[in-house]
Amino acid sequence: MERKKKVLIIAGPTASGKTSCAVELAVRLDGEIVSADSMQLYKYMDIGSAKPTQEEQARAVHHLVDEIDPRQPFSVAQYRQMAGSRIDGIRERGKVPVVAGGTGLYIHSIVSNMDFSGRQPDPARREELHRLAAENGPESLHALLETLDPEAAARIHPHNLKKMIRAIEAAEKGEKIPSFDHAEEGSSEYDCLMFCLTMDRQKLYERIDRRVDEMVEQGLFQEVRGLMDRGLRTEDISMKGIGYKEIIACLEGQYDREEAIRLVKRNTRRYAKRQLTWFRRYQKGIWMDVTDGTGEAIDRMTELARGFLRE
Protein backbone atom coordinates (compact mmCIF):
# COMPACT_ATOMS: atom_id res chain seq x y z
CA MET A 1 0.00 0.00 0.00
CA GLU A 2 1.32 3.43 -0.95
CA ARG A 3 2.50 5.48 2.00
CA LYS A 4 0.69 8.68 2.83
CA LYS A 5 2.37 11.95 1.91
CA LYS A 6 3.88 13.68 4.92
CA VAL A 7 2.78 17.27 5.49
CA LEU A 8 3.56 19.70 8.29
CA ILE A 9 0.79 22.07 9.38
CA ILE A 10 0.98 25.23 11.48
CA ALA A 11 -2.45 26.47 12.54
CA GLY A 12 -3.79 28.87 15.12
CA PRO A 13 -5.61 32.16 15.63
CA THR A 14 -4.89 35.35 13.77
CA ALA A 15 -1.91 37.40 15.03
CA SER A 16 -0.40 34.41 16.88
CA GLY A 17 2.76 34.29 14.76
CA LYS A 18 1.97 31.48 12.31
CA THR A 19 3.79 33.06 9.37
CA SER A 20 7.06 33.68 11.22
CA CYS A 21 6.97 30.14 12.65
CA ALA A 22 6.26 28.63 9.24
CA VAL A 23 9.08 30.58 7.61
CA GLU A 24 11.60 29.52 10.25
CA LEU A 25 10.47 25.89 10.09
CA ALA A 26 10.68 25.91 6.29
CA VAL A 27 14.20 27.36 6.42
CA ARG A 28 15.38 24.76 8.93
CA LEU A 29 13.79 21.79 7.13
CA ASP A 30 14.32 22.86 3.50
CA GLY A 31 10.60 23.35 3.00
CA GLU A 32 8.14 25.50 1.10
CA ILE A 33 4.99 27.06 2.51
CA VAL A 34 1.44 26.54 1.27
CA SER A 35 -0.87 29.22 2.65
CA ALA A 36 -4.13 28.17 4.28
CA ASP A 37 -5.46 31.71 4.59
CA SER A 38 -8.63 32.55 2.69
CA MET A 39 -7.74 36.25 2.38
CA GLN A 40 -4.06 36.04 1.46
CA LEU A 41 -5.07 34.16 -1.67
CA TYR A 42 -6.43 37.33 -3.26
CA LYS A 43 -4.53 39.84 -5.34
CA TYR A 44 -4.61 43.54 -4.40
CA MET A 45 -5.52 42.68 -0.78
CA ASP A 46 -2.14 43.04 0.89
CA ILE A 47 -2.59 45.08 4.06
CA GLY A 48 -5.89 43.78 5.41
CA SER A 49 -4.90 40.15 4.82
CA ALA A 50 -1.52 40.54 6.59
CA LYS A 51 0.32 38.84 3.75
CA PRO A 52 3.88 37.64 4.37
CA THR A 53 6.37 40.46 4.00
CA GLN A 54 8.82 40.59 1.10
CA GLU A 55 11.55 39.52 3.50
CA GLU A 56 9.53 36.51 4.65
CA GLN A 57 8.75 35.52 1.07
CA ALA A 58 12.44 35.87 0.21
CA ARG A 59 13.44 33.49 3.01
CA ALA A 60 10.93 30.77 2.07
CA VAL A 61 8.89 30.06 -1.04
CA HIS A 62 5.18 30.76 -0.48
CA HIS A 63 2.33 29.22 -2.48
CA LEU A 64 -1.32 30.34 -2.75
CA VAL A 65 -0.52 33.92 -1.83
CA ASP A 66 -1.58 36.75 -4.13
CA GLU A 67 -2.95 34.43 -6.83
CA ILE A 68 -6.74 34.84 -7.14
CA ASP A 69 -8.64 37.85 -8.50
CA PRO A 70 -10.95 39.06 -5.70
CA ARG A 71 -13.76 39.54 -8.22
CA GLN A 72 -13.92 35.80 -8.81
CA PRO A 73 -15.75 33.34 -6.53
CA PHE A 74 -13.50 30.82 -4.86
CA SER A 75 -14.52 27.65 -3.04
CA VAL A 76 -12.99 25.28 -0.53
CA ALA A 77 -13.05 22.58 -3.21
CA GLN A 78 -10.90 24.81 -5.43
CA TYR A 79 -8.54 25.44 -2.54
CA ARG A 80 -8.15 21.71 -1.88
CA GLN A 81 -7.34 21.04 -5.52
CA MET A 82 -4.80 23.86 -5.73
CA ALA A 83 -3.19 23.09 -2.38
CA GLY A 84 -2.91 19.40 -3.28
CA SER A 85 -1.20 20.28 -6.54
CA ARG A 86 1.30 22.56 -4.79
CA ILE A 87 2.01 19.97 -2.09
CA ASP A 88 2.76 17.37 -4.76
CA GLY A 89 5.07 19.79 -6.57
CA ILE A 90 6.96 20.58 -3.38
CA ARG A 91 7.46 16.91 -2.64
CA GLU A 92 8.61 16.22 -6.21
CA ARG A 93 11.33 18.84 -5.73
CA GLY A 94 12.51 17.01 -2.63
CA LYS A 95 11.25 19.74 -0.30
CA VAL A 96 9.04 19.59 2.78
CA PRO A 97 5.49 20.99 2.44
CA VAL A 98 4.52 23.29 5.31
CA VAL A 99 0.84 24.28 5.29
CA ALA A 100 0.30 27.39 7.39
CA GLY A 101 -2.77 29.48 8.09
CA GLY A 102 -5.81 30.11 10.21
CA THR A 103 -8.72 29.30 7.88
CA GLY A 104 -10.10 26.25 9.62
CA LEU A 105 -11.95 24.86 6.64
CA TYR A 106 -8.86 25.03 4.44
CA ILE A 107 -6.84 23.17 7.06
CA HIS A 108 -9.65 20.67 7.40
CA SER A 109 -9.63 19.96 3.67
CA ILE A 110 -6.02 18.77 4.03
CA VAL A 111 -6.23 16.75 7.24
CA SER A 112 -9.60 15.10 6.51
CA ASN A 113 -11.44 13.45 3.65
CA MET A 114 -13.93 16.20 2.90
CA ASP A 115 -16.68 15.24 0.48
CA PHE A 116 -16.73 17.56 -2.53
CA SER A 117 -18.68 15.18 -4.73
CA GLY A 118 -22.14 15.99 -3.45
CA ARG A 119 -24.57 18.63 -4.69
CA GLN A 120 -22.88 21.97 -4.97
CA PRO A 121 -24.75 24.03 -7.54
CA ASP A 122 -23.56 27.28 -5.99
CA PRO A 123 -20.00 27.16 -4.61
CA ALA A 124 -20.18 30.86 -3.79
CA ARG A 125 -23.20 30.30 -1.55
CA ARG A 126 -21.51 27.43 0.28
CA GLU A 127 -18.42 29.55 0.84
CA GLU A 128 -20.60 32.37 2.10
CA LEU A 129 -22.27 30.07 4.62
CA HIS A 130 -18.91 28.88 5.89
CA ARG A 131 -17.71 32.45 6.23
CA LEU A 132 -20.87 33.46 8.09
CA ALA A 133 -20.29 30.63 10.54
CA ALA A 134 -16.64 31.56 11.00
CA GLU A 135 -17.32 35.23 11.60
CA ASN A 136 -20.70 35.16 13.38
CA GLY A 137 -20.63 31.75 15.00
CA PRO A 138 -22.41 28.52 13.99
CA GLU A 139 -25.48 29.61 15.91
CA SER A 140 -26.19 32.15 13.15
CA LEU A 141 -26.50 29.32 10.63
CA HIS A 142 -28.65 27.30 13.00
CA ALA A 143 -31.03 30.27 13.29
CA LEU A 144 -31.20 30.45 9.50
CA LEU A 145 -31.89 26.72 9.28
CA GLU A 146 -34.71 27.06 11.82
CA THR A 147 -36.48 29.46 9.47
CA LEU A 148 -35.95 27.18 6.45
CA ASP A 149 -36.42 23.70 7.91
CA PRO A 150 -37.43 23.60 11.60
CA GLU A 151 -37.41 19.79 11.64
CA ALA A 152 -33.82 19.63 10.44
CA ALA A 153 -32.82 22.36 12.89
CA ALA A 154 -34.29 20.37 15.77
CA ARG A 155 -32.33 17.32 14.67
CA ILE A 156 -28.95 18.94 13.96
CA HIS A 157 -26.69 20.29 16.69
CA PRO A 158 -25.78 23.98 16.25
CA HIS A 159 -22.07 23.11 16.23
CA ASN A 160 -22.35 20.49 13.47
CA LEU A 161 -21.36 22.85 10.69
CA LYS A 162 -21.25 20.31 7.88
CA LYS A 163 -24.75 19.03 8.54
CA MET A 164 -26.21 22.51 8.93
CA ILE A 165 -24.77 23.76 5.65
CA ARG A 166 -25.98 20.74 3.70
CA ALA A 167 -29.42 21.12 5.23
CA ILE A 168 -29.53 24.83 4.38
CA GLU A 169 -28.45 24.13 0.81
CA ALA A 170 -31.18 21.52 0.44
CA ALA A 171 -33.83 23.72 2.06
CA GLU A 172 -32.98 26.68 -0.16
CA LYS A 173 -33.69 24.44 -3.15
CA GLY A 174 -36.99 23.29 -1.66
CA GLU A 175 -35.60 19.88 -0.70
CA LYS A 176 -35.09 18.01 2.53
CA ILE A 177 -32.14 15.84 3.47
CA PRO A 178 -33.20 13.42 6.21
CA SER A 179 -29.81 12.44 7.59
CA PHE A 180 -26.10 13.07 7.36
CA ASP A 181 -24.50 10.03 8.91
CA HIS A 182 -21.11 10.06 7.22
CA ALA A 183 -18.67 12.30 9.06
CA GLU A 184 -15.27 13.16 7.62
CA GLU A 185 -12.49 10.76 8.44
CA GLY A 186 -8.78 11.37 8.66
CA SER A 187 -7.11 12.04 5.32
CA SER A 188 -6.40 8.95 3.25
CA GLU A 189 -3.80 10.91 1.24
CA TYR A 190 -1.80 12.89 3.81
CA ASP A 191 -0.02 12.00 7.02
CA CYS A 192 -0.18 15.31 8.86
CA LEU A 193 1.77 16.62 11.83
CA MET A 194 -0.23 19.59 13.05
CA PHE A 195 1.06 22.28 15.38
CA CYS A 196 -1.50 24.68 16.85
CA LEU A 197 -0.26 27.97 18.26
CA THR A 198 -1.84 29.50 21.33
CA MET A 199 -1.04 32.25 23.81
CA ASP A 200 -2.47 34.11 26.75
CA ARG A 201 -5.85 35.41 25.59
CA GLN A 202 -5.30 38.99 26.77
CA LYS A 203 -1.92 39.18 25.05
CA LEU A 204 -3.44 37.80 21.85
CA TYR A 205 -6.15 40.44 21.91
CA GLU A 206 -3.55 43.16 22.48
CA ARG A 207 -1.57 41.87 19.49
CA ILE A 208 -4.73 41.94 17.38
CA ASP A 209 -5.55 45.54 18.37
CA ARG A 210 -1.98 46.61 17.67
CA ARG A 211 -1.97 44.87 14.29
CA VAL A 212 -5.17 46.63 13.25
CA ASP A 213 -3.66 49.99 14.20
CA GLU A 214 -0.59 49.16 12.12
CA MET A 215 -2.77 48.17 9.14
CA VAL A 216 -4.56 51.50 9.32
CA GLU A 217 -1.22 53.32 9.43
CA GLN A 218 -0.01 51.31 6.44
CA GLY A 219 -3.01 52.43 4.37
CA LEU A 220 -5.84 49.93 4.92
CA PHE A 221 -8.54 52.49 4.15
CA GLN A 222 -6.78 53.43 0.91
CA GLU A 223 -6.45 49.76 -0.02
CA VAL A 224 -10.18 49.20 0.45
CA ARG A 225 -10.99 52.34 -1.55
CA GLY A 226 -8.84 50.98 -4.38
CA LEU A 227 -10.75 47.69 -4.29
CA MET A 228 -14.04 49.56 -4.41
CA ASP A 229 -12.74 51.47 -7.43
CA ARG A 230 -12.32 48.06 -9.07
CA GLY A 231 -16.03 47.48 -8.55
CA LEU A 232 -15.83 45.31 -5.46
CA ARG A 233 -18.52 45.57 -2.78
CA THR A 234 -19.57 43.64 0.32
CA GLU A 235 -21.61 41.31 -1.90
CA ASP A 236 -18.35 39.84 -3.21
CA ILE A 237 -17.04 36.89 -1.21
CA SER A 238 -13.57 38.39 -0.96
CA MET A 239 -14.98 41.55 0.62
CA LYS A 240 -16.80 39.71 3.38
CA GLY A 241 -13.55 39.25 5.26
CA ILE A 242 -12.96 41.10 8.52
CA GLY A 243 -11.14 44.35 7.89
CA TYR A 244 -12.74 44.86 4.50
CA LYS A 245 -16.49 44.71 5.07
CA GLU A 246 -16.32 47.14 8.00
CA ILE A 247 -14.29 49.70 6.09
CA ILE A 248 -16.47 49.43 2.99
CA ALA A 249 -19.44 50.22 5.23
CA CYS A 250 -17.53 53.20 6.60
CA LEU A 251 -16.62 54.48 3.15
CA GLU A 252 -20.26 54.09 2.12
CA GLY A 253 -21.23 56.38 5.02
CA GLN A 254 -22.75 53.87 7.44
CA TYR A 255 -20.45 54.95 10.30
CA ASP A 256 -17.28 56.96 10.87
CA ARG A 257 -13.61 55.96 10.71
CA GLU A 258 -13.18 55.42 14.46
CA GLU A 259 -16.19 53.12 14.60
CA ALA A 260 -14.89 51.12 11.64
CA ILE A 261 -11.56 50.59 13.39
CA ARG A 262 -13.32 49.58 16.62
CA LEU A 263 -15.44 47.04 14.74
CA VAL A 264 -12.46 45.56 12.91
CA LYS A 265 -10.70 45.03 16.25
CA ARG A 266 -13.77 43.59 17.94
CA ASN A 267 -14.66 41.26 15.07
CA THR A 268 -11.07 40.07 14.75
CA ARG A 269 -10.89 39.24 18.46
CA ARG A 270 -14.14 37.29 18.18
CA TYR A 271 -12.84 35.48 15.11
CA ALA A 272 -9.62 34.51 16.94
CA LYS A 273 -11.69 32.99 19.72
CA ARG A 274 -13.65 30.92 17.20
CA GLN A 275 -10.43 29.83 15.52
CA LEU A 276 -9.13 28.47 18.81
CA THR A 277 -12.40 26.60 19.32
CA TRP A 278 -12.20 25.17 15.78
CA PHE A 279 -8.65 23.86 16.12
CA ARG A 280 -9.36 22.19 19.47
CA ARG A 281 -11.38 19.59 17.57
CA TYR A 282 -8.18 17.99 16.28
CA GLN A 283 -7.15 15.55 18.99
CA LYS A 284 -3.78 14.90 17.34
CA GLY A 285 -2.90 18.59 17.16
CA ILE A 286 0.16 19.54 19.21
CA TRP A 287 -0.42 22.83 21.03
CA MET A 288 2.44 25.29 21.29
CA ASP A 289 2.20 28.16 23.77
CA VAL A 290 3.91 31.21 22.27
CA THR A 291 2.90 33.72 24.94
CA ASP A 292 6.54 34.46 25.73
CA GLY A 293 7.75 34.28 22.14
CA THR A 294 8.18 31.67 19.43
CA GLY A 295 11.82 30.70 19.99
CA GLU A 296 11.36 27.64 22.20
CA ALA A 297 8.25 26.60 20.29
CA ILE A 298 10.10 26.64 16.96
CA ASP A 299 12.92 24.57 18.44
CA ARG A 300 10.43 22.01 19.69
CA MET A 301 8.49 21.97 16.42
CA THR A 302 11.73 21.45 14.51
CA GLU A 303 12.68 18.50 16.72
CA LEU A 304 9.27 16.86 16.41
CA ALA A 305 9.06 17.52 12.67
CA ARG A 306 12.45 15.93 12.01
CA GLY A 307 11.40 12.82 13.88
CA PHE A 308 8.08 12.74 12.01
CA LEU A 309 9.76 13.09 8.62
CA ARG A 310 12.19 10.25 9.38
CA GLU A 311 9.41 7.79 10.21
C-alpha positions as CSV (number, residue, x, y, z in Angstrom):
1,M,0.0,0.0,0.0
2,E,1.3,3.4,-0.9
3,R,2.5,5.5,2.0
4,K,0.7,8.7,2.8
5,K,2.4,12.0,1.9
6,K,3.9,13.7,4.9
7,V,2.8,17.3,5.5
8,L,3.6,19.7,8.3
9,I,0.8,22.1,9.4
10,I,1.0,25.2,11.5
11,A,-2.5,26.5,12.5
12,G,-3.8,28.9,15.1
13,P,-5.6,32.2,15.6
14,T,-4.9,35.4,13.8
15,A,-1.9,37.4,15.0
16,S,-0.4,34.4,16.9
17,G,2.8,34.3,14.8
18,K,2.0,31.5,12.3
19,T,3.8,33.1,9.4
20,S,7.1,33.7,11.2
21,C,7.0,30.1,12.6
22,A,6.3,28.6,9.2
23,V,9.1,30.6,7.6
24,E,11.6,29.5,10.2
25,L,10.5,25.9,10.1
26,A,10.7,25.9,6.3
27,V,14.2,27.4,6.4
28,R,15.4,24.8,8.9
29,L,13.8,21.8,7.1
30,D,14.3,22.9,3.5
31,G,10.6,23.4,3.0
32,E,8.1,25.5,1.1
33,I,5.0,27.1,2.5
34,V,1.4,26.5,1.3
35,S,-0.9,29.2,2.7
36,A,-4.1,28.2,4.3
37,D,-5.5,31.7,4.6
38,S,-8.6,32.6,2.7
39,M,-7.7,36.3,2.4
40,Q,-4.1,36.0,1.5
41,L,-5.1,34.2,-1.7
42,Y,-6.4,37.3,-3.3
43,K,-4.5,39.8,-5.3
44,Y,-4.6,43.5,-4.4
45,M,-5.5,42.7,-0.8
46,D,-2.1,43.0,0.9
47,I,-2.6,45.1,4.1
48,G,-5.9,43.8,5.4
49,S,-4.9,40.1,4.8
50,A,-1.5,40.5,6.6
51,K,0.3,38.8,3.7
52,P,3.9,37.6,4.4
53,T,6.4,40.5,4.0
54,Q,8.8,40.6,1.1
55,E,11.6,39.5,3.5
56,E,9.5,36.5,4.6
57,Q,8.7,35.5,1.1
58,A,12.4,35.9,0.2
59,R,13.4,33.5,3.0
60,A,10.9,30.8,2.1
61,V,8.9,30.1,-1.0
62,H,5.2,30.8,-0.5
63,H,2.3,29.2,-2.5
64,L,-1.3,30.3,-2.7
65,V,-0.5,33.9,-1.8
66,D,-1.6,36.8,-4.1
67,E,-3.0,34.4,-6.8
68,I,-6.7,34.8,-7.1
69,D,-8.6,37.8,-8.5
70,P,-11.0,39.1,-5.7
71,R,-13.8,39.5,-8.2
72,Q,-13.9,35.8,-8.8
73,P,-15.7,33.3,-6.5
74,F,-13.5,30.8,-4.9
75,S,-14.5,27.7,-3.0
76,V,-13.0,25.3,-0.5
77,A,-13.0,22.6,-3.2
78,Q,-10.9,24.8,-5.4
79,Y,-8.5,25.4,-2.5
80,R,-8.2,21.7,-1.9
81,Q,-7.3,21.0,-5.5
82,M,-4.8,23.9,-5.7
83,A,-3.2,23.1,-2.4
84,G,-2.9,19.4,-3.3
85,S,-1.2,20.3,-6.5
86,R,1.3,22.6,-4.8
87,I,2.0,20.0,-2.1
88,D,2.8,17.4,-4.8
89,G,5.1,19.8,-6.6
90,I,7.0,20.6,-3.4
91,R,7.5,16.9,-2.6
92,E,8.6,16.2,-6.2
93,R,11.3,18.8,-5.7
94,G,12.5,17.0,-2.6
95,K,11.3,19.7,-0.3
96,V,9.0,19.6,2.8
97,P,5.5,21.0,2.4
98,V,4.5,23.3,5.3
99,V,0.8,24.3,5.3
100,A,0.3,27.4,7.4
101,G,-2.8,29.5,8.1
102,G,-5.8,30.1,10.2
103,T,-8.7,29.3,7.9
104,G,-10.1,26.2,9.6
105,L,-11.9,24.9,6.6
106,Y,-8.9,25.0,4.4
107,I,-6.8,23.2,7.1
108,H,-9.6,20.7,7.4
109,S,-9.6,20.0,3.7
110,I,-6.0,18.8,4.0
111,V,-6.2,16.8,7.2
112,S,-9.6,15.1,6.5
113,N,-11.4,13.4,3.7
114,M,-13.9,16.2,2.9
115,D,-16.7,15.2,0.5
116,F,-16.7,17.6,-2.5
117,S,-18.7,15.2,-4.7
118,G,-22.1,16.0,-3.5
119,R,-24.6,18.6,-4.7
120,Q,-22.9,22.0,-5.0
121,P,-24.7,24.0,-7.5
122,D,-23.6,27.3,-6.0
123,P,-20.0,27.2,-4.6
124,A,-20.2,30.9,-3.8
125,R,-23.2,30.3,-1.5
126,R,-21.5,27.4,0.3
127,E,-18.4,29.5,0.8
128,E,-20.6,32.4,2.1
129,L,-22.3,30.1,4.6
130,H,-18.9,28.9,5.9
131,R,-17.7,32.4,6.2
132,L,-20.9,33.5,8.1
133,A,-20.3,30.6,10.5
134,A,-16.6,31.6,11.0
135,E,-17.3,35.2,11.6
136,N,-20.7,35.2,13.4
137,G,-20.6,31.7,15.0
138,P,-22.4,28.5,14.0
139,E,-25.5,29.6,15.9
140,S,-26.2,32.1,13.1
141,L,-26.5,29.3,10.6
142,H,-28.7,27.3,13.0
143,A,-31.0,30.3,13.3
144,L,-31.2,30.4,9.5
145,L,-31.9,26.7,9.3
146,E,-34.7,27.1,11.8
147,T,-36.5,29.5,9.5
148,L,-36.0,27.2,6.4
149,D,-36.4,23.7,7.9
150,P,-37.4,23.6,11.6
151,E,-37.4,19.8,11.6
152,A,-33.8,19.6,10.4
153,A,-32.8,22.4,12.9
154,A,-34.3,20.4,15.8
155,R,-32.3,17.3,14.7
156,I,-29.0,18.9,14.0
157,H,-26.7,20.3,16.7
158,P,-25.8,24.0,16.3
159,H,-22.1,23.1,16.2
160,N,-22.4,20.5,13.5
161,L,-21.4,22.9,10.7
162,K,-21.2,20.3,7.9
163,K,-24.7,19.0,8.5
164,M,-26.2,22.5,8.9
165,I,-24.8,23.8,5.7
166,R,-26.0,20.7,3.7
167,A,-29.4,21.1,5.2
168,I,-29.5,24.8,4.4
169,E,-28.4,24.1,0.8
170,A,-31.2,21.5,0.4
171,A,-33.8,23.7,2.1
172,E,-33.0,26.7,-0.2
173,K,-33.7,24.4,-3.2
174,G,-37.0,23.3,-1.7
175,E,-35.6,19.9,-0.7
176,K,-35.1,18.0,2.5
177,I,-32.1,15.8,3.5
178,P,-33.2,13.4,6.2
179,S,-29.8,12.4,7.6
180,F,-26.1,13.1,7.4
181,D,-24.5,10.0,8.9
182,H,-21.1,10.1,7.2
183,A,-18.7,12.3,9.1
184,E,-15.3,13.2,7.6
185,E,-12.5,10.8,8.4
186,G,-8.8,11.4,8.7
187,S,-7.1,12.0,5.3
188,S,-6.4,8.9,3.2
189,E,-3.8,10.9,1.2
190,Y,-1.8,12.9,3.8
191,D,0.0,12.0,7.0
192,C,-0.2,15.3,8.9
193,L,1.8,16.6,11.8
194,M,-0.2,19.6,13.1
195,F,1.1,22.3,15.4
196,C,-1.5,24.7,16.9
197,L,-0.3,28.0,18.3
198,T,-1.8,29.5,21.3
199,M,-1.0,32.3,23.8
200,D,-2.5,34.1,26.8
201,R,-5.8,35.4,25.6
202,Q,-5.3,39.0,26.8
203,K,-1.9,39.2,25.1
204,L,-3.4,37.8,21.9
205,Y,-6.2,40.4,21.9
206,E,-3.5,43.2,22.5
207,R,-1.6,41.9,19.5
208,I,-4.7,41.9,17.4
209,D,-5.5,45.5,18.4
210,R,-2.0,46.6,17.7
211,R,-2.0,44.9,14.3
212,V,-5.2,46.6,13.2
213,D,-3.7,50.0,14.2
214,E,-0.6,49.2,12.1
215,M,-2.8,48.2,9.1
216,V,-4.6,51.5,9.3
217,E,-1.2,53.3,9.4
218,Q,0.0,51.3,6.4
219,G,-3.0,52.4,4.4
220,L,-5.8,49.9,4.9
221,F,-8.5,52.5,4.2
222,Q,-6.8,53.4,0.9
223,E,-6.5,49.8,0.0
224,V,-10.2,49.2,0.4
225,R,-11.0,52.3,-1.6
226,G,-8.8,51.0,-4.4
227,L,-10.7,47.7,-4.3
228,M,-14.0,49.6,-4.4
229,D,-12.7,51.5,-7.4
230,R,-12.3,48.1,-9.1
231,G,-16.0,47.5,-8.5
232,L,-15.8,45.3,-5.5
233,R,-18.5,45.6,-2.8
234,T,-19.6,43.6,0.3
235,E,-21.6,41.3,-1.9
236,D,-18.3,39.8,-3.2
237,I,-17.0,36.9,-1.2
238,S,-13.6,38.4,-1.0
239,M,-15.0,41.5,0.6
240,K,-16.8,39.7,3.4
241,G,-13.6,39.3,5.3
242,I,-13.0,41.1,8.5
243,G,-11.1,44.4,7.9
244,Y,-12.7,44.9,4.5
245,K,-16.5,44.7,5.1
246,E,-16.3,47.1,8.0
247,I,-14.3,49.7,6.1
248,I,-16.5,49.4,3.0
249,A,-19.4,50.2,5.2
250,C,-17.5,53.2,6.6
251,L,-16.6,54.5,3.1
252,E,-20.3,54.1,2.1
253,G,-21.2,56.4,5.0
254,Q,-22.8,53.9,7.4
255,Y,-20.5,55.0,10.3
256,D,-17.3,57.0,10.9
257,R,-13.6,56.0,10.7
258,E,-13.2,55.4,14.5
259,E,-16.2,53.1,14.6
260,A,-14.9,51.1,11.6
261,I,-11.6,50.6,13.4
262,R,-13.3,49.6,16.6
263,L,-15.4,47.0,14.7
264,V,-12.5,45.6,12.9
265,K,-10.7,45.0,16.3
266,R,-13.8,43.6,17.9
267,N,-14.7,41.3,15.1
268,T,-11.1,40.1,14.7
269,R,-10.9,39.2,18.5
270,R,-14.1,37.3,18.2
271,Y,-12.8,35.5,15.1
272,A,-9.6,34.5,16.9
273,K,-11.7,33.0,19.7
274,R,-13.6,30.9,17.2
275,Q,-10.4,29.8,15.5
276,L,-9.1,28.5,18.8
277,T,-12.4,26.6,19.3
278,W,-12.2,25.2,15.8
279,F,-8.6,23.9,16.1
280,R,-9.4,22.2,19.5
281,R,-11.4,19.6,17.6
282,Y,-8.2,18.0,16.3
283,Q,-7.2,15.6,19.0
284,K,-3.8,14.9,17.3
285,G,-2.9,18.6,17.2
286,I,0.2,19.5,19.2
287,W,-0.4,22.8,21.0
288,M,2.4,25.3,21.3
289,D,2.2,28.2,23.8
290,V,3.9,31.2,22.3
291,T,2.9,33.7,24.9
292,D,6.5,34.5,25.7
293,G,7.7,34.3,22.1
294,T,8.2,31.7,19.4
295,G,11.8,30.7,20.0
296,E,11.4,27.6,22.2
297,A,8.2,26.6,20.3
298,I,10.1,26.6,17.0
299,D,12.9,24.6,18.4
300,R,10.4,22.0,19.7
301,M,8.5,22.0,16.4
302,T,11.7,21.5,14.5
303,E,12.7,18.5,16.7
304,L,9.3,16.9,16.4
305,A,9.1,17.5,12.7
306,R,12.4,15.9,12.0
307,G,11.4,12.8,13.9
308,F,8.1,12.7,12.0
309,L,9.8,13.1,8.6
310,R,12.2,10.2,9.4
311,E,9.4,7.8,10.2
